[in-house]
Amino acid sequence: MLKCSSVSVSFGGLKAVDDVSFNVKKNEILGMIGPNGAGKTTLFNAICGDVRNAGGEIIFEGKSLSNLTKDLRCRQGIARTFQIPQLFENLSVRENVLIGALCKESQMSEALAVTERVLRSVKIEKLADLYPDVLTIGQRKSLELARALATQPDLILLDEIMGGLHVNEVEETVALLKEIRQQGVTVFLIEHVISAVVSLCDRVVVMNQGKLIAEGTAAEVMSDHEVIDAYLGREDDA
Ligand SMILES: Nc1ncnc2c1ncn2[C@@H]1O[C@H](COP(=O)(O)OP(=O)(O)OP(=O)(O)O)[C@@H](O)[C@H]1O
């Protein structure tokens, strides 16, 4: 579904993403892990068009994304969430989701119908008339997810959607992401909550210092020595 070939992003002399190649398969849940500063978010930015100077090639559903703005990539079916939710604070929860829906639906009646459906599926319909400033971190993350889902993506990129959540909220989000996949959406997530990665992901890619250093099932990458050294740490390091 998504093919990244030799993708590179530099900021001045810093190679934030360095010659990274991998695929996202249709309808899988792919996880991406790695230490802080490894280049994970920058890679998401390159895929979504938030960074436009990426080298290499990114192909989505057989078409190069190179010349597409982020809006056009969204219309092609790629949605994302941000590590810190990027909400419209002066709009209600419902209006925030509606903005997402209007990306794909030009008819207001259709966009409103999508909005209500997504509010229910993310289980925030009771919050619909509230404004983001009264929401908890977990509710803000749910709203960010709802807004991305409202664009009716084929591929959704989630940047640390579980970060800052309570254990029960992590469990609810894991269940929700399984449902989203059941509905035919391919999920690619950056996550530091390893328990969630283990219970959710079909495959995991690992980044360190801009490079992709491992790829495989969660069990495979977590027993990889390079991954343990770079990210997980050894028990005898403690
Ligand atoms: N806009 C930017 N300008 C300059 N340097 C940047 C920019 N964005 C990211 N970087 C640098 O690129 C490197 C990779 O950052 P990135 O945010 O992609 O890492 P990450 O793996 O997502 O980390 P984290 O897990 O902390 O979110 C870091 O050294 C970061 O400081």
PDBQT file of the ligand as one rigid body, heavy atoms in Angstrom, charges set to zero:
ROOT
HETATM    1  N1  LIG A 301      12.065  21.099  11.931  1.00  0.00    +0.000 N 
HETATM    2  C1  LIG A 301      13.237  20.652  12.392  1.00  0.00    +0.000 A 
HETATM    3  N2  LIG A 301      14.356  21.399  12.296  1.00  0.00    +0.000 NA
HETATM    4  C2  LIG A 301      15.545  20.935  12.750  1.00  0.00    +0.000 A 
HETATM    5  N3  LIG A 301      15.733  19.717  13.313  1.00  0.00    +0.000 NA
HETATM    6  C3  LIG A 301      14.646  18.935  13.437  1.00  0.00    +0.000 A 
HETATM    7  C4  LIG A 301      13.354  19.361  12.990  1.00  0.00    +0.000 A 
HETATM    8  N4  LIG A 301      12.465  18.352  13.237  1.00  0.00    +0.000 NA
HETATM    9  C5  LIG A 301      13.171  17.364  13.828  1.00  0.00    +0.000 A 
HETATM   10  N5  LIG A 301      14.472  17.717  13.945  1.00  0.00    +0.000 N 
HETATM   11  C6  LIG A 301      15.555  16.881  14.485  1.00  0.00    +0.000 C 
HETATM   12  O1  LIG A 301      15.534  15.664  13.758  1.00  0.00    +0.000 OA
HETATM   13  C7  LIG A 301      15.820  14.568  14.624  1.00  0.00    +0.000 C 
HETATM   14  C8  LIG A 301      14.687  13.574  14.554  1.00  0.00    +0.000 C 
HETATM   15  O2  LIG A 301      13.544  14.146  15.214  1.00  0.00    +0.000 OA
HETATM   16  P1  LIG A 301      12.139  13.408  15.275  1.00  0.00    +0.000 P 
HETATM   17  O3  LIG A 301      11.193  14.337  15.954  1.00  0.00    +0.000 OA
HETATM   18  O4  LIG A 301      11.775  12.934  13.925  1.00  0.00    +0.000 OA
HETATM   19  O5  LIG A 301      12.475  12.168  16.220  1.00  0.00    +0.000 OA
HETATM   20  P2  LIG A 301      11.472  11.130  16.878  1.00  0.00    +0.000 P 
HETATM   21  O6  LIG A 301      12.056   9.779  16.637  1.00  0.00    +0.000 OA
HETATM   22  O7  LIG A 301      10.088  11.371  16.403  1.00  0.00    +0.000 OA
HETATM   23  O8  LIG A 301      11.605  11.487  18.430  1.00  0.00    +0.000 OA
HETATM   24  P3  LIG A 301      10.500  11.429  19.624  1.00  0.00    +0.000 P 
HETATM   25  O9  LIG A 301      10.305   9.974  19.983  1.00  0.00    +0.000 OA
HETATM   26  O10 LIG A 301      11.174  12.207  20.709  1.00  0.00    +0.000 OA
HETATM   27  O11 LIG A 301       9.262  12.092  19.121  1.00  0.00    +0.000 OA
HETATM   28  C9  LIG A 301      16.049  15.159  16.016  1.00  0.00    +0.000 C 
HETATM   29  O12 LIG A 301      17.431  15.339  16.195  1.00  0.00    +0.000 OA
HETATM   30  C10 LIG A 301      15.330  16.495  15.948  1.00  0.00    +0.000 C 
HETATM   31  O13 LIG A 301      15.904  17.430  16.837  1.00  0.00    +0.000 OA
ENDROOT
TORSDOF 0
